[in-house]
């Protein structure tokens, strides 16, 4: 099953794209194991990763996936049992949004895995193309206009020098929010410049970069992945103008969904819903004990 076939699945996210998975293997503490399984005359593809503890995960950064997703709970259990027997123990599975299952679907593996779900905020781009920014709350439209009024412009990153400049205040932003982890700079350069698997949009004031956001992308989806701002320019709302630009770009490129991601608190969620997003469930399975 090649990537063009995988991309036909509604739930095939940018996190499952081959180029992104290979970058995870190259720069992060995971080994990528592309896995093909034949079950009842049907072929399944699973993007497996082995973590530092030698346990397997379906999905390392973001979502993982089984493609096509099995129609029955029996088939799902058989696939998981096969992987556990042939490759090693699966410690975690993060399944993507748009897989049409509920909690009961996982009952046959619930003796080994705890089942939970999270929600991600997704903007339907087909709907956006019809309604435009009337989908946004008034406060969002005001912030976009404020940024434009104060001469902020947005352009796409085209050079490693842009990434070097962005990375300075990316690290400052991570420090400010208490993060102890930085996505490696070389990984970003490879994804953005070499592989075109991600796009970095930069907000500028008088040619000075003041904020930037990185979006992962594939045929149907855009994922809002990394965002950072130079602190003293945050009041200019550059990130709002970046997001509006990214949404318009995705709609023009005939993407279907713009995924804002999981929200760690209610204030962040409220901001995302202000862009006209709806919540989509995704399931997380963790090995017990």
FENSULHU-V780994 format. One record per pair of residues at least 24 apart in sequence whose ideal C-beta (glycine too) atoms are under 7 Angstrom apart, sorted by the first residue. I is the first residue (numbers start at 0). J is the second residue. Records with the same first field share a line. If there is no record, write none. Layout:
I = J / J
This chain:
0 = 42 / 44 / 66
5 = 44 / 66
6 = 217 / 218 / 219
8 = 66 / 67
9 = 97 / 219
10 = 64 / 68 / 95 / 96 / 97 / 98
11 = 64 / 66 / 217
12 = 61 / 62 / 95 / 220 / 222
13 = 215 / 216 / 217 / 220 / 222
14 = 58 / 60 / 61 / 62 / 215
15 = 46 / 62 / 63 / 64
16 = 196 / 217
18 = 194 / 196
19 = 190 / 196 / 215
20 = 46
22 = 186 / 189 / 190
23 = 48 / 59 / 60
26 = 183 / 185 / 186
27 = 59
29 = 59
32 = 86
34 = 82 / 86
36 = 78 / 81
38 = 74 / 77 / 78
43 = 67 / 78
45 = 82
47 = 82 / 86
54 = 87 / 88 / 90
55 = 82 / 86 / 87 / 88 / 89 / 90
56 = 89 / 90 / 91
57 = 89 / 92 / 93
58 = 92 / 93
62 = 93 / 94 / 95 / 281
63 = 92 / 93 / 94
64 = 94 / 95
68 = 98
72 = 104 / 106 / 107
73 = 107
75 = 104
76 = 107 / 108
79 = 108
88 = 286
89 = 286
90 = 286
91 = 284 / 285 / 286
92 = 284
93 = 283
94 = 281 / 282
95 = 281
96 = 121 / 279 / 280 / 281
97 = 279
105 = 284
111 = 286 / 287
112 = 284 / 285 / 286 / 287
113 = 285 / 287
114 = 282 / 284
115 = 283
116 = 280 / 281 / 282 / 283
117 = 261 / 281 / 283
118 = 278 / 279 / 280
119 = 258 / 260 / 261 / 279 / 281
120 = 259 / 262 / 268 / 271 / 272 / 276 / 278
121 = 256 / 257 / 258 / 276 / 277 / 279
122 = 246 / 257 / 274 / 275 / 276
123 = 256 / 277
124 = 249 / 250 / 254 / 255 / 256 / 257
125 = 255
127 = 246 / 250 / 275
128 = 250
134 = 275
135 = 273 / 274 / 275
136 = 273
138 = 273
139 = 239 / 273 / 274
142 = 236 / 239
143 = 239 / 240 / 243
145 = 236
146 = 235 / 236 / 237 / 239 / 240
147 = 240
149 = 235
150 = 204
151 = 202 / 204 / 235 / 237 / 240
152 = 203
153 = 200 / 201 / 202 / 240 / 241 / 244
154 = 201 / 203
155 = 198 / 200
156 = 191 / 199 / 201
159 = 188 / 192
161 = 201
162 = 187 / 188 / 191 / 199
164 = 208
165 = 199 / 201 / 208 / 211 / 227
168 = 227 / 228 / 229
169 = 227
171 = 230
172 = 227 / 228
175 = 230
182 = 225
187 = 213
197 = 224
200 = 241 / 244 / 245
202 = 237 / 238 / 240 / 241
204 = 232 / 235
209 = 235 / 237
210 = 237 / 238 / 241
212 = 238 / 241 / 245
214 = 245
219 = 254 / 255 / 256
220 = 254 / 256 / 258
221 = 245 / 249 / 254 / 257 / 258
222 = 258 / 260
223 = 258 / 259 / 260
